[in-house]
Amino acid sequence: MSRKMMLGLCLLALAAPAAAEKLFVSNEKDNSVTVLDADSLAPIATIKTGTRPRGIVLSPDKKSLFICASDSNHIEVLDTQSLKIVRTLASNPDPELFDIDPAGKTLYVANENDNMVSIVDVAGGGVTGEIPVGVEPEGMAVSPDGKVLVNTSETTSMAHFIDIASHQVAGSVLVGSRPRFAEWTADGSKVWVSSEVGGSVAIIDAATHKVLQTIKFPIPGIPAGQVQAVGMALSKDGSLAFIALGPANRVAVVDQKTYEVKKYLLVGQRVWHLAFNGDESKLYTANGVSNDVSMIDVKALKVIKSVPVGRAPWGVAVAP
Amino acid sequence: MVIRTLSLFLLLGVTVAASASAAPSSIVKIAYVGAASSRSLPQAWLDQPAIDDGMQGARLAIEDDNTTGRFVGQTFQLSETIAPDADHAVAAVKDLLAQGQRLFVADLPAAALDAIADLGKAQGAIIIDATSHDDSLRAADCRANLLHTLPSDAMLADALMQFLSVKRWTRILLAAGPTPGDKAYADAIRRSARKFQIKLAADKPWTYDPGARQTDTGHFGIADESARFTQGIEYDVLVVADENNDFGDDLAFRTTLPRPVAGTQGVVPTAWARPFEEWGGTQLQNRFLKLAHRWMSERDYGAWLAVRSYGEAAVRAQTSDPAKIAAYLRGPDFAVAGFKGTQLSFRAWDGQLRQPVLLSDARALVSVSPQPGFLHETSELDTLGIDQPETSCHAK
């Protein structure tokens, strides 16, 4: 058995170039994660998970993919090489989205039903603490220096800045309705927060907790109510930001410095979360209603390809 | 004493506005007022309304408001008054007004709502009607200090007629029940049918009283009557107006021709429904189940929206002053998220909360109106109900 597996791995290694990357997609309504070749989008595997997998996040070394199995009330750990679920971590009820600290030791989990952020120790596998936040916590983002956690609460419409050392909420910033996702700029100076019902993105100064700019996305021919900002991906070089606009079926391309919307890219229906590949030459989108993922060429700003995955794709991640 | 307490609140309100999150807690007081007699028990024995129908929605929303308020130094308090009847409810509101209460959520019939809105001290107050569909309250009987969170009959009817129009089921048979509520609902259907060019193939009053239908052969009589009622009419959909659930559930599958039923039974236009789970609706359903140990009703949703609207206005306007909250609620900046995928706000001309309307049966969501393609110059949501040019509400 093990020899067969070894052989399989060897063949795989031969077939794919050294830089081959895998695209992981959580399928909320299929209780599975689809694995695709990140270049060709050819299917590699479908992995059964717990119930209602939503948020997925990679460990800093990209060897583990953490999966929020929301209705199973736990977090599963997928080995990105063996493509097997190797561990299950405890979580408080209904984990939806989470982030991992830069050291890869701690997960910060939004428990949507509980108005809590729970702190999960990756090594020990248990919940080590809880931080009360607003109603329906969702977006989670740890600062690049690992000191500050930003959490968004959907019904409260706030981004909470939480000091990781003390677990205290240091500031709460009112943003547009139903904030879904938060992401730090690579330099740690700002936090971008998307608001689904508000249809906007707020850029918050991390030091002063002031909203520097609010970006709206008026698209001719699309009713304002259908423009719902959700997933985001900010390039590390500080040049571009990609914002998924949900039922507007488009990804907005925004200049990170001028906040100008440069382009809208038409992808699948109800585009949800986004992820870059390793060198940020490609961006992948999970399209929740059309049950597919789209691949965007970041340099050309063009959608290259879309392929079907499971039902209600939610999160995306790319690992070697 | 009363005045001193009030001015203390005002002072605290100013403090909150000045410094965002570190300010001491200031209190926003919301009074929920209902009348036990406004509840009518349906003939049907399934799904009897809960004793705390409506109230539990307010309780959930006050929790939501406080979770938010904690971060901006605001505390929200909900007082609950259930009077034995509408007259006592009006008296109770009069007392509350005298004690300085200004923000109200009401689960009361139309006449009592107007009586409350007209009370002397109510001019500086705001009353959110959380449970009525009554069109007259949004028209000639409207009041400047009265807002409505549930869709009006006109909005419900328009939501259904838009759907029928999209399906090209353009001939309806209207079965109108005997109560004033049934008549109002039927009127809304007739108006909406004209608006969306749906033909009334027949418009008939439902007068049959089944007597004791629990007898062993009760279903024969109802089946015969439904067949007779619908015989000889060419139509696509049977639309029923039966607000009390007295007979509407007895029509489907008993009609002469095989035709779907919609209206107050069958496919129902409504603000909230048990099968609804889109736009994060699952979260609200779950939180409500956990709190109330039963499903959220439309009235619970109306009360939740009312208390959430106060919370949202207080937090956004950074004030605990009822007058400022009231002004913000009716102003152009107010918007509240109600798990419908879009921002909801009060129409300036009649105090109605504009919102998508669900079309749902007991087990599945069928559609959500406004239907795609029904356009409007400012908001597609205003294709549902009475729009500004046609309003007969002139309260200022």
Interface residues (C-beta under 8 A of the other chain):
Chain A: D94 E112 N113 N115 G134 V135 E136 S153 E154 T155 T156 S157 M158 H160 V169 G171 S172 L174 S177 R178 E196 V197 G198 P223 G225 Q228 P247
Chain B: S21 E63 D64 T67 T68 F71 V72 G280 Q283 N286 R287 K290 R308 E312 V315 R316 A335 V336 A337 G341 T342 Q343 E380 L381
